């Protein structure tokens, strides 16, 4: 499993979450766990 951190960048046409990460844009697909640091 990989930890990814980034800012919300919108949704793609299929409704997947898009994040701007230090490594570049990332698509978060259904089934990936999302969490937020306190």
Number of C-alpha atoms within 10 A of each C-alpha: 4 4 7 13 16 14 12 13 14 12 13 10 6 7 12 14 16 18 19 15 14 11 9 8 14 19 15 16 12 9 6 8 8 9 9 5 4 3
